[in-house]
Amino acid sequence: MKAKKVLAIVVILALAVAAVTGCTATQTGNDKNDQGQTVISVGNWPTKEGTALDLITKQKAEFEEANPDISIVPDTWAFDLQTFYSKAAAGQLPNVYYSNFTEIEKIISGDYGADITDGLKRAGYENVYNESILDLISRDGKIYTYPTDAYTLGLAYNADLFEQAGLMNDDGTPQQPKTWDDVIEFGKKIKETTGKAGFIIPTMNNNGGWIFSPIAWSYGVEFVKANDDGSYTATFDCQEMYDALKFISDLKWEHGIFVDNILIDPDEYYRQFSLGNVGMILGAPNMVDRLKKFEMPFENIGIMPIPEGPAKHVTLTGGYTATVSAGATEDQIDAAIKWLEKTGKGFRLDDVGKQAIEEEYQKKIATNTAVGIDTLKVYKDDTEVAEFRKEMLEKYANVDLNHVKLYNESLNDTSIELHPEVEICAQELYGTLDKLIQEVLTNQNADIPSLVSTANKEFQSNYLDNLN
């Protein structure tokens, strides 16, 4: 133990020295090169020859020509927790680095991102963000990261099965199951009239836990708590978790609306839905890529808001964000925002940006990809980019827009809480939840409180207690 403690102290001292002596522009405040240009390093730079590298190289050349006072320095580092903390301590993070929404909380709470509020104001970003997104990227009225893309889970449904079960309205929109109890009732109607399963979730490859998360949150479960000392505590051994798992169990044992084979990996999940063997699943807009694989008729694709739980109305959100590293100067922050706008992530659009977005939709049509399901908007509906994207979505839609209308409209519903994935050991948690889901679907008499208690303890001891 003494040797381990000594080693830990040595590592900490080494990182501390690196933090003090780091020679990056961010840490020293020296943000200029010999030519007097503001220098920003940009992470996630492609390493392989190809379209992505060609595009960003072209963007870099055009940007530097239009902004001769700024120099872009490529950095190939991509976010991963194995190297993030040491690079941050050593002052070696790129000035602009990218990560998933999962990392926003640790970036902000750990002071790894610059406060870019004033820089955004200087660039005209006041009152442009979707309020739900603003909540994710802000603390105490300050903005610490620049969101680029976002999505939420909704309740996908097979429109043909809904029609057969009498669950479609005269205007071509679906009836909406508002709660999980309603999902059960809708599922029963589908089962009774068509003989098909009413509602399923995946149970394997960590996808079961991922899809189950918003169901559990809606019952009031929070899986992990961050402690003041930097440690984490598993917190899902609770009545709310028992109730959420009982809901899953009842789908099969009490109501008979689950499929017979409960071992469902992601491919099987979307295959069953595509083939018309199940009426409802949870899915994100990009599910159409999976459905395409199984040739689901576009007219059968529908999606609407996720149902409300006993505790709250919540859905899983994900996305991508760019962070300006802590310690960046005002000039670097301004340069970073300009660069992000150049790469098409801003709320303003020029003719080149419009052309790129339209070509994006044209490519989807050319490759026979379903178009019409909207994604969570980073920016408000009245911004240039949101208005133009809506115009293109409707222009190129090849799904029935009435089948996706309720979901598209719900993206502006601020009463639905957006909840990112757990910030630590997410995949390990999903694997743990997979096992619980499998157990309650294979054993009608499963002792849910005992199973959950054991899983909570093992997740704590096997993962959370072993974090560096």
C-alpha angles and dihedrals in degrees: 000000000000091000091051091050092050091049091049091051091049091051092048092049091048092052091046091052090048090051090053098041099036110134100209120122090241096059099041097040089236098129098161132085127215090278092056093249121144106248124212125175115214122207131214090046108170114255100194129072111254147084096316094052092043091052097048092044089054091047091050092052093047092045095050091047090053092042107037090171092065130071121197115210114196117229119186096201113122123196117273129148093229091071105016100088096044092048090048092050091048093049091243102123115120112257086243117034132169132223143157123269086256089076099049095093095051092044092054099038091046094049092239094135131064121241100252097177096110092042090054090049091052088052093050098255097137114131096358104108125094103254093233091053091045090058090056097050099040138075123185092348094308125114118222107174140032113235117214108174136010142179140179134205118251137178108271118201139186105245093203092056091044089053092050090049093051093247099127124094123230091253092060096256121119127249107254122234098216098191138026088256087058089052088057092050092047089048091053091053091050091049094047096047102035106019089233128125115271104212136354140174127202118261105191145059092032090291092107092060092044094053092040092055098082090045090055093044089053088057090053101263122147110186103200135024123205112222127213092247093059096259126118133226127206107233107175098102093102143111091259090060092048089053094048092052090046087058089056092046092050092055087073110021103037105024103025096218098123123092117262096241104063096184097099122167121186094270092050090046094058093035093058090049094045093050092053095249095126133037104211140022136160114255147153126235091264089063086092088077089060093043090051089062089063095041097242108183108253091227089063095055114103136159135181137170121303112260122256122255131218092265105033149335106260140150136190115258130191138169147129131283139183120222129197105221120249115269095033114148124240090257091052092050090051091047092049092053091049090051093049090051090050090056091056100260099115131095094244124081132202124189091271091054092049091050091051092051093047091048088052090059093042089055090053091053092046090053093046094247120158112256126190108067108107126216130226107283119234089200132046121270094253095058119105096247095047093048093048094046090051090050091052093044091056094040094054100031113138097173124077102272091207088061091058099031097102092052094046091050092046091063087081094048105112091185088075107083116227111221122187122211118279109284098229134044092354097159092046089052092050091052090051091050092047089062093049092049092049091049096053091046094050099039117052090192097047113153096232099186091050093047092049093046091053093045092049092051094046093048089052096047098037099044120003095047091051100054117127 
